[in-house]
Amino acid sequence: MKDVKIKEKIIKSIGCLLISSIAPSLLMAEPSEKIARIDLQEIEVKDQLPRTYLKKRIFTATKTDSLIRDIPQSISVINQEQIKDQSTFGLIDAIKYSPGLMAGQGEGNRDSVFFRGNQSTSDLFVDGIRDDVQYYRDLYNIERVEVLMGPNGMIFGRGGVGGVINRVVKEANWNNKSEFIIQGGAYDFKRSSIDYNQAINDSLSIRINGVIEESGSFRHGVDSEKKAVNPTITYKFSDKTKLIAGVEYFNDQRIGDRGIPSVANGLQSYPYKTNRSIFFGNASQSPTEAYIKNGYAIFEHAFDNGLNLKNHARFTDYDKYYQNVYANGQVESAGTISIDGYIDDTQRQNFFNQTDLTYHFKTGPVSHKFLSGIEFGFQENQNFRIANSESPDPTPSASNPFALLTFGSTRSRNTTTDIYNQALYFQDQIYLNEQYQIITGLRYDKFKTKFNDKVTVGNSSNIDDEFLSPRIGFVYKPIEPMSIYSNYSLSHLPRTGEQLTSLTSTNRSFDPEKFTNIEVGFKYDILQSFSISSAIYRLERRKMQITDPSNSTNQILIDGQVSKGFELGVVGNLSESYSLYGGYTYQDAEITKTQGTGTSQIASGTALGHAANHAFSLWNKYQFNDTWSAALGVVSRSDMYATTPTVSTAVRLPGYARLDAGLYANINKQLRFQLNIENLLDKTYYQSAHNNNNIMFGYPLTARASLTYTF
């Protein structure tokens, strides 16, 4: 049993003006007697299970400290114990055992996630702040990864089309525990990381996280390098006031790998059968680089009347470049493959500031946890693309799919997008009694977009968007450890698109897309250390922009996509020795209105691409004694389409089941050795796809060893 001292303190001198302007009536209310004020004085909490995958509380989903089982939404958390046990380095690897999610191929240069059948590269956040440029995110400085399913517009604003992923950064604290990890494995994988945490005095603590990594791949010519450092400080002005501040430099360089093509066979097309190592295109002409620099500050203060203030400001500078040479068509009957390529460059600067006020009060016998907040920010985005100069595209043999392309200086796309947004939101978590709870919230967003297209004449514009994102949920607790809930939520995605480059002279007058989620479910802490949850949902995508099936020169809006499904999740310790994490997903996602024309038409009733009907995963770890433990995991899915089929072409990726394993040895109190094996039986399978001609193999049998020194 481990004693954990929790001290929270927040900044005394900020917020009076904001409080008086946003919620003056709250200052007159009486604090609730049932819901404890956040006094942030030193208290002791008994942690019954210091090593468990179970996380019971979360802040991100409601911007208040809440029990996960009291939040009417499907939520899964990958905590530090699971990240370490699975030897997880990147975001996509971290979510492989989480229900409802499917990793996309991301063209070999970025994180791409399918939330309940909806693909996103921008619904990714760090400490609740948008982190939306396309790159691969590392977990070297991350305490946990939070997955919040369903539209999340009320909390996160635009996007959140089927869910969001939030990374929580490690915070400097007073534990004085540090560690150094050395790792190595197959394909020349080498990685060293440090997590140094030290209390300077009773008021100041510092923490430095850093990583250096080099790796090859089972794919010919593919390798990667990364390095990063993230120093942070936590300074407590008093027992009720603290400041967290940090800066980060992150650099990732790699070869972008878009995988293999399919074989043209109409509605029975399939992945081209080839050696797993063959690169289609030119690896030496496919570099990708991401330079990320950011600084952030978080102020927190607890007032004596039960009012709590939090202000989070974050500035991030993104520099993302990639060039790729890849298969741009199916393998034809003659055995040839078309090779294409382009250069893409994105420069983006993001600044966001969020100010939240929370207050506990009562109206008669009813208790409230009330949130009010404002967010403002700006994004300055520059993007250009240079196409391959070869005409026509080279068509080498698929048995030797190499091509050397040339690139000129003419930009086929050259845009700048400046977005200024303001948001105001309110939320009330209402506790009617011990059994019934209501959560209701509303967010108002206002966007001003200045879009400049330097290539297409007449495609520059200034656009104003305004929308409301509501949320309402009900929770019934027949017994204290169980909750049964229902939830309705709505999110919007403006026509600038996820990456701020999608405005055209046609769609600039269109309203934002809408994503509506209706969900019911239950959560049950069967044991103090073990929880089970399930959800049934219906997610509808409305106001989609498509080519008019009756007029190919016209663009129209339709309500044309629906995902329905069931998710089951398990997490925690069934005994002191046995831990597990995983779940099952059933998904029925389809197009509901005919879209497009000719051979590219997508018929009503067509199943969505990259949306398997069934997916199952389960990670099991058993502690034999104080020294030895072992783990076995399975990741599986049924077959799925590489992308949404048309009336002329459908490429099906077969289902698979893969086994993973881990072996752990606590050599002494300071040294821990572990061996992780992915794809234990060396199964050949297709893990993901970007489209019909960018299909990615899963990794073959791969072993990695880690040695952790704690000091």
MARVO-422503 format. One record per residue (C-alpha): y, z, x. Coordinates in steps of 0.02 Angstrom, whole numbers, plus 32768, in hexadecimal, padded with zeros to 4 digits. Layout:
<rs>
YZX/...
</rs>
This chain:
<rs>
800080008000/80A77FCC8045/815280198028/81DB7F998014/82917FD18013/83007F617FAC/83BB7F687FD0/84307EF17F7A/84EB7EF07F93/856D7E6F7F62/86287E497F8A/86AC7EBA7F43/874C7E587F4E/871C7DB57EF2/87177D807E3E/87937DE67DD8/87F67D4C7DA6/87587CEC7D7C/87137D7C7D16/87B07D8C7CAF/87B97CD17C8D/87037CB07C61/86C67D497C08/874D7DC97BE5/86F17E0B7B4E/865F7E3F7BBA/86C97EBB7C18/86E37F1C7B77/862B7F277B4B/85C07FBE7B6F/85357FA87BEF/84857FAA7BAA/8426804B7BBC/837D7FF57BB0/839D7F6E7C31/83C47FBE7CD8/84667F927D2E/845A7F407DD7/84A17FD17E3A/84587F8E7EDB/8439803D7F1C/83A3805F7F86/830480707F21/824D806E7F50/81D27FF37F08/811780027F22/80CA7F5A7F4C/80147F6D7F1A/7FDE7EC77F66/803F7E9A8004/7FDA7DF88018/7FD17D977F76/7FFF7CEC7F35/80467D387E96/81027D3E7E7D/81367D9D7DE1/81F27D897DE1/82677CF67DF9/83237CDE7DFD/83367C207DFC/82F77BF57D4D/837B7C5C7CF2/83F47C8B7D80/83C47D3F7D58/833C7DAE7DA1/82B37D997D1D/81F87DAE7D08/81A37D047D0E/813D7D307C74/81DF7D507C13/82227CA07C36/81EE7C1E7BB2/81C57B967C2E/81357B5F7C9D/81587BA37D4C/80F17BA87DEB/81207BF37E92/80D97BCB7F3E/81037C677FA1/81027C8C805B/804D7CCA805C/800F7C278011/807C7BBD8083/80327C14811B/7F7E7C1580DE/7F807B5B80B8/7FE07B348158/805F7AD380F2/80F27A818149/81447A0B80CC/81797A168017/80FC79967FD8/806B79F3802B/80A67A967FDD/80967A587F29/7FE97A097F34/7F967A9B7EDA/801C7AB07E53/7FF57A737DA1/806079ED7D51/809B799D7DF3/806679007E4E/80A978CB7EF8/80EB78197F05/80E377A87F9C/819F77A77FB7/81987704801B/8162776B80B0/821077B280D0/82337838804D/81F278BD7FD6/81C578737F2D/818178DB7E9C/814078AF7DEE/816A79387D71/810379207CD4/80FF78647CF2/81B778537D23/81DC78257DD8/826B78767E36/82AD787B7EE7/834878E37EBD/831079737E4C/82FE79DC7EE9/83667A777F0A/837F7AFB7F8F/83B27BAA7F55/83E07B5C7EAE/84567AD97EF9/84367A1D7EED/83E379CF7F87/83D3791A7F50/83D078A27FE4/8328784E8005/82D2789F809A/8239790980C5/825B79C480B2/820A7A40812A/81DB7AF380FF/82007B4481A7/828C7BAF815D/824B7BBF80AB/82137C62805B/81C57C107FC2/81C37B717F5A/81E57B7F7E9F/81AC7AFB7E21/82027AFE7D77/81B87A837CFC/82107A2D7C6A/82C679F37C65/83377A747CB8/83E37A317C8E/84297AD77C50/84137B297CFB/84177A977D75/84847A147D20/8460795A7D27/83AF791F7D48/8320799B7D40/82CA79137CDC/821D79607CD8/823479F57D49/82867A2F7DE9/824D7A787E8F/82B57AFF7EE1/82A07B3C7F93/82D67BEE7FB9/83187C05806B/82E47C9B80D2/836A7D2180D5/83977D968163/835D7E468139/833C7EF08185/827E7EE1819C/828B7EBA8257/81F07E4C824B/81E87DA882AA/81627D2982D3/813E7C968344/80BF7C118312/806C7B8D837D/80067B058326/7FA37A6E835C/7F2479F88315/7EE4794982F3/7F4C78AE8318/7FAF790583A2/7FFE7980832A/80677A048384/80DD7A808333/81377B1E8368/81A17B8982F6/81FC7C2F82FF/82397CA8827C/82A47D2C82D1/82EA7DB68263/834C7E4A82A9/83BB7ED28262/84547EE782D2/848E7F838278/848E7FCC81C9/85087F47818D/84D57EA881EA/84307E4C81FB/840F7DA2824A/83817D268237/835B7C868295/82D97C08825D/82B17B7182C7/822B7AEC82DA/81F87A5F8350/816E79E7831C/811F7947835D/808E78EC830B/802F784B8304/7FCE780C826E/7F2B77BC823B/7F957721821B/7FB276AB82AE/806176B882F7/809877478287/80DE77E582D4/8165786682B3/81D778E48307/823F796D82BB/82AA79FD82F5/83127A798294/836C7B1E82A3/83B37B91821D/84107C308252/84447CA581C5/849A7D4D81B3/849B7DD0812B/852E7E47812B/853D7ED880B3/85EC7F178093/85AA7FA5802A/85147FD27FBF/85567F5B7F39/85987ECB7F9F/85497E508017/85657DA88068/84DF7D2C809D/85167C9C810B/84BE7C188171/84C27B6C81BE/84357AEF81D8/84167A588244/837E79EE8218/8345794C826A/82AD78E88235/827B7845828A/81DE77E68259/8191773E8235/819F7713817D/80F276E4813C/80E5768E8093/8029767F8094/7FBD75EF805C/7FCA75697FD4/7F58753F7F43/7EED74A57F22/7F2D742F7E9B/7EB174307E0B/7F1C743A7D6F/7EFB74D47D06/7E6975017D78/7ECA75077E1C/7E95758A7E9C/7EC975CC7F48/7EA275577FD8/7E0675908033/7E3475AC80E9/7E26762A8175/7E8C76C78152/7EEC76B181F4/7F30760081D9/7FEE75F481C9/802D75688159/80D07523819E/811575648242/8115761C8272/818C76028305/820C75B7828D/81FE7645820E/825F76D98255/82AA775C81E2/832077E78214/836F787681B3/83F778E881F8/842479788186/84AD79F681AB/84DF7A7C8131/853B7B208124/85347B9E8096/85757C478060/853A7CB77FD3/85A37D4C7F99/855E7DCF7F23/85B37E657ED8/85817EE57E54/860F7F357DF2/86017FE67DB2/86007FAF7CFB/855E7F4C7D08/85B07EA57D2D/856A7E427DC0/85BD7DB27E1C/856C7D2D7E88/85C47C9D7EDF/85647C177F3F/85BC7B8F7FA2/855D7B0A8004/85967A718065/851679F280A3/852E7956810B/84A078D780FE/848278448171/83E777E2813B/83B3773C8188/831476D98174/82D4762C819D/822C75F3815D/81BB755C816B/8134756280E6/80BE75068071/812774B97FE7/80A2746F7F78/7FEA746F7F4D/7F6574227FBC/7F4C73737F77/7EAB73107F66/7ED272B9800B/7ECA73638061/7F8373678090/800773EC8072/80C473DD8063/8126744B80DC/81DA747F80BA/8254750080FC/8303754780F3/837975C68140/83C0765280D6/844676D18107/848A776480A2/851A77D680D3/853978628058/85A079018057/857D79817FD0/85E37A1A7FA7/85B37A8E7F19/85F57B377EE5/85A27BA37E5F/85EB7C457E1B/857E7CAE7DA8/85A37D4B7D46/85167DB07CF8/852B7E447C86/84B57EBA7C2B/84F27EFE7B86/84BA7F2D7AD6/84EC7EFA7A27/84A17F8179BB/83E67F8E79E4/83E37EE27A37/83F07ED57AF5/843D7E407B4E/84377DF87BFD/84CC7D837BF8/84F67CFC7C76/85957C977C84/85BD7C227D12/861D7B8F7D55/85EB7B0A7DD1/86567A877E24/862D7A0B7EAB/864879637EF7/85D678E17F43/861378547FB1/858C77D17FC8/858977328030/84F176C1802C/84CE76158072/843575A78080/8413751180F2/8388749B80BE/83097442812A/834F739F8171/82A97342816B/829E72BC80E5/821C72AA80A3/81C8735180C7/813B73458147/808B734480FC/800E737B8181/7F567395815F/7F2D743A810A/7EAC74578192/7F3874598214/7FD2748681AB/805774888233/81037437822D/819F743F829A/823B7431822E/82F174148259/838474678206/843674288200/84D6748681DB/84F8744C8129/84EA74DA80AD/848C74B2800F/84C675597FC8/856175B97FFB/859F76417F87/860476E17F89/85F577637F01/866677FB7EF0/863378797E6C/869979107E37/864179847DBE/866E7A227D62/85F97A8C7CFA/86067B257C8C/856B7B7E7C4D/853A7C167BE6/84927C687BCA/84587D007B6B/83AE7D527B82/839D7DB77AE3/83217E477AD8/830C7E697A1E/82897EED7A42/81F37F067AB4/81977E737A64/82197DEF7A3A/82907D967AAF/83037D007AA0/83537C9C7B2A/83DD7C247AFD/84567BC37B69/84CF7B327B6D/851A7AD17BFE/85AE7A5A7BF9/85BA79D97C86/864A79657CAC/863978DB7D2D/86BC78677D75/866D77D87DD4/86C8775B7E42/865076CD7E6A/867F76417EE2/860B75AD7EFA/8646754B7F91/85C874BE7F77/85C674977EBC/866F74637E78/869D74BE7DD8/861F75497DED/869775D27E25/86C976527DA3/870677007D78/869A775C7CFB/86A978027CA0/860B78557C5F/860178F37BF6/856679437BAC/851D79E47B6A/84757A297BA3/842F7AAD7B2C/83987B1D7B3D/83487B957AC4/82A67BF57AD7/82467C7C7A7C/81CF7CFB7AC9/81537D677A6B/80F57DF17AC8/80617E317A62/803A7EA37AF5/80A57EC87B8D/80497E5C7C0E/80407DC47B99/80C57D4E7B58/80BA7CBD7ADE/81507C497AE2/81A27BAB7AA1/82327B4C7AEE/82A77AB97ACF/83137A6E7B58/837979D17B79/83B2797D7C1B/841B78E47C43/841E78647CD0/84BE77FD7CE3/84B477427D07/84DF775D7DBE/842677887DCD/83D278047E3F/841A77BB7EDE/84C7778E7E9C/84B276D17EB6/847676947E0B/851876697DB0/852E75B57D79/85AF75567D11/8530755F7C82/84FB76157C80/859F76687CAF/85CA76787BF6/851F76C07BC8/850877777B9E/849D77E07C15/83E077E27C00/839B78767BA0/82FD78DC7BC0/82C379527B37/823A79D27B53/81DF7A387ACF/81647AB57B16/80F67B437ADA/80887BAF7B45/804D7C5A7B7A/804B7CC57C16/7FD67D567C32/7FCD7DD07CC3/7F157DF27CAB/7F177E697D3E/7FA97EB97D99/7F867E3C7E23/7F4A7DA37DC2/7FA17D317D45/7F717C9D7CD8/7FE97C287C7E/7FDE7B8D7C12/80567B167BBD/80507A867B40/80E57A127B48/813579737B07/81B579207B78/8217788D7B32/828578177B96/830F77C77B2F/839A77487B4B/833876E97BCE/838976497C0D/831575B27BFF/831A74F57BF5/831E74C17B3F/827074777B17/82C373F97AA3/834F73C87B1B/833273D27BD6/83ED73C87BFB/841374667B9A/83FD751E7BC7/83DD759D7B3D/83BA76577B28/831B76977AD8/82BC773A7ABF/822476FA7B1A/81BC777A7B78/815A78167B48/80EF788F7BAD/807E790C7B56/800B79847BAC/7FBB7A2B7BD0/7FCC7A947C6E/7F667B2A7CA4/7F8F7B937D3C/7F3C7C277D92/7F7F7C8F7E22/7F607D367E74/7ED67DAC7EAB/7E397DC47E43/7E0A7E4F7EBC/7E4E7E997F5C/7DEC7E147FBA/7DF67D797F4D/7E987D147F36/7EAF7C6E7EDC/7F327BF27EA6/7F237B527E43/7F1B7B017D9A/7EEA7A737D26/7F5979ED7CD8/7F3679777C49/7FBB78F17C31/7FD378637BB5/806E78027BE9/809977587BA0/811D76D57B7A/814A76DB7AC1/81B6763D7AB3/819175917AFB/81FC75707B94/822874D47BF9/81F9741E7BE4/8178739F7C20/80F373D57C9C/815B74707CC6/815774B27C14/811475637BF9/80C375747B4F/80D576087ADC/804576827AF4/8033765E7BAF/800876F77C18/808A772A7C99/806877097D4F/803D77987DC4/800F78087D31/7F5778377D39/7F0D787A7C96/7EB479087CF1/7EDD796A7D8E/7E8A7A077DD0/7EAA7A737E69/7E707B1E7EA1/7E8A7B7B7F44/7E157C0F7F63/7E247C8D7FF0/7DAC7D1C8014/7DCC7DAF808A/7D267DE480D7/7D6B7E76813C/7E097EA98197/7DEF7E1D8216/7DA07D8781C2/7DCA7D228127/7DA87C7180ED/7DE97BF88069/7DA97B61800A/7E137AEE7F9F/7DF97A567F32/7E7D79D67F00/7E4B79507E82/7E8B78D87E00/7E4878517D8D/7E7477997DA6/7F25775C7D88/7F9176C17D95/7FF476A57E35/808A767D7DC8/80A4765C7D0F/803F75BD7CE6/808C751F7CA3/803574A47C2D/7FFE74417CC7/7FDA74C07D51/7F8A756C7D5A/7F5075C47DF9/7EDE76597DDE/7EC776E07E62/7E1C77337E57/7E0F77EE7E3A/7DD678627EC4/7DAB79157EF4/7DD679597F9F/7DA179FC7FF1/7E0F7A648065/7DE07AFF80C7/7E297B8A812F/7DE77C0D81A8/7E517CA581DB/7E407D2D825E/7EB37DC28272/7E967DDC832C/7F047E778330/7FA27EB682DC/800A7E338334/7F997D9A8344/7F527D2E82B9/7EEA7C9182D1/7EC47C13824A/7E707B6B823A/7E9A7AF981A8/7E357A5F817B/7E7179DB8101/7DF4796380AF/7D5E79C380ED/7CE1793C80B8/7D4C78AC80FB/7D62785C8050/7DB877B1804C/7E3477B27FBD/7EDE77747F86/7F5778037F78/7FF577B37F34/805777127F1A/810976D57F11/80DA76357EB7/804775BC7EAF/806075887F65/808A762E7FB7/7FED76977FA3/7FCA772A8017/7F2277678056/7F0478228059/7EEB78728103/7E3A786A814A/7DE27905818E/7E6D796381E7/7E6B7A0C8240/7EFD7A76827A/7EFD7B1D82D4/7F877BA082D0/7FA97C3B8338/802A7CB482F2/80787D3D835C/80D57DC382FB/81547E308354/
</rs>
